[in-house]
Amino acid sequence: MYEVKYQSAAAAELGALRAFDRVRVLDAIEKNLRLAPMAVTGKKKLLELGDGESIRQLRVGDYRVFYDVDEEQSLVIVRHVRRKGTRTTGEIL
């Protein structure tokens, strides 16, 4: 089982969501990222950002959760929670 930590930007973005959407996103994070964050199936996807950089994405309705995984420490780091179509690659890093 993985521990989930939130960067300050992700925490702020979660706080700005409507309560219904926030609960839905947090439930998806708990169900999908605590147990198998490395799986790249279903609603999870690995995004190549260029220069050898990549980030994982979890789709939750109209929202996207962008995260990294540290397998050695069994840690998931949530970087951003964004509405679909509102991000650019440069903002994710």
Secondary structure as UniProt FT lines:
FT   STRAND          3..6
FT   HELIX           8..16
FT   HELIX           19..33
FT   TURN            34..35
FT   TURN            37..38
FT   TURN            42..43
FT   STRAND          44..50
FT   TURN            51..52
FT   STRAND          53..60
FT   TURN            61..62
FT   STRAND          63..70
FT   TURN            71..74
FT   STRAND          75..83
FT   TURN            84..85
FT   HELIX           89..92
//
